[in-house]
Amino acid sequence: QVQLQESGPGLVEPSQTLSLTCTVSGDSINSGRYFWSWIRQPAGKGLEWIGRIQTSGSSNYNPSLKSRVTMSVDTSKNHFSLKVNSVTAADTAMYFCARQYDIYGDFDYWGQGTLVTVSS
Amino acid sequence: EIVLTQSPGTLSLSPGERATLSCRASQSVSSSYLAWYQQKPGQAPRLLIYGASSRATGIPDRFSGSGSGTDFTLTISRLEPEDFAMYYCQQYGGSPRVTFGGGTKVEIK
C-alpha cells in the first residue's frame, strides 16, 4: 500500500520561504508512470494544484504560482519537496502531496495534509 | 485556462435517494482526463472516478461517472450515510495542467 506523508514547519513568517517534504512509502518513487504533485486548500475553500515533478526532473507548475515555486525530488530518500518563496497570508492553507498517474491524470494516493500558516 | 463549474453548490438529499452532480468545463476535456473525488472534513480527497467513468479501486458500484466534451456527471444511485461529503471534479491536460471544480456539498436533508 502506497503512503505519502507531508512534513515541514506549520508556521512561516511573511516574506519567508515555505518548505515542505513528502515522503513516499510502500513503493519506489522511481516506479511507473507517475508524477509527484502538491495541491493546497485554504480553510473552507476548494483545491488548487501547485505543480508536479517526475523523477527525471521534469516539472510543471501552476502559472499563478510559477514565479515563486520550486520542486525537487530525492530518489535516495524516496521523497520530493516543495518550496514557495515570498509567502503572504494568502498562502495559508492545508498542503497535500499526491501521486498523479500520467495515463489518466488522476491523483490516486494522497498524503493526509499539513497545515501551513503564514503569520508573524 | 480550463475552468470547471460544478453544480449545484449544495445538494440536500435523504439517505437512499439518488444524487446527480454536474461538472461543466469551459473548453472540451478529453474523457480520459476527467476525475471525481470525495472529501470529508479533516481528510484528504479520495479518488472515486477516473477517465470520466471508471471506478477507482474499492469504490462501491453505487458511484458512477458519465459524460464527454464539456459536460460530465457523477451519480450516486442510493445515498448511504457515509456519502454525505464534498465532491470535486478535476481535469488534466489543459493550462494549467490540472484544475479542480469548486465542489458540490452533498448534505443530509
Chai-1 contact restraints between the chains, C-beta under 6 A:
chainA,res_idxA,chainB,res_idxB,connection_type,confidence,min_distance_angstrom,max_distance_angstrom,comment,restraint_id
A,G46,B,F100,contact,1.0,0.0,6.0,A-B,restraint_1
A,G46,B,G102,contact,1.0,0.0,6.0,A-B,restraint_2
A,G46,B,G103,contact,1.0,0.0,6.0,A-B,restraint_3
A,L47,B,Y88,contact,1.0,0.0,6.0,A-B,restraint_4
A,L47,B,F100,contact,1.0,0.0,6.0,A-B,restraint_5
A,W49,B,V98,contact,1.0,0.0,6.0,A-B,restraint_6
A,N60,B,R97,contact,1.0,0.0,6.0,A-B,restraint_7
A,N62,B,P96,contact,1.0,0.0,6.0,A-B,restraint_8
A,P63,B,P96,contact,1.0,0.0,6.0,A-B,restraint_9
A,F96,B,A44,contact,1.0,0.0,6.0,A-B,restraint_10
A,Y104,B,S32,contact,1.0,0.0,6.0,A-B,restraint_11
A,Y104,B,Y50,contact,1.0,0.0,6.0,A-B,restraint_12
A,Y104,B,G51,contact,1.0,0.0,6.0,A-B,restraint_13
A,G105,B,Y33,contact,1.0,0.0,6.0,A-B,restraint_14
A,G105,B,Y92,contact,1.0,0.0,6.0,A-B,restraint_15
A,D106,B,A35,contact,1.0,0.0,6.0,A-B,restraint_16
A,D106,B,L47,contact,1.0,0.0,6.0,A-B,restraint_17
A,D106,B,Y50,contact,1.0,0.0,6.0,A-B,restraint_18
A,D108,B,L47,contact,1.0,0.0,6.0,A-B,restraint_19
A,W110,B,A44,contact,1.0,0.0,6.0,A-B,restraint_20
A,Q112,B,A44,contact,1.0,0.0,6.0,A-B,restraint_21
A,G113,B,A44,contact,1.0,0.0,6.0,A-B,restraint_22
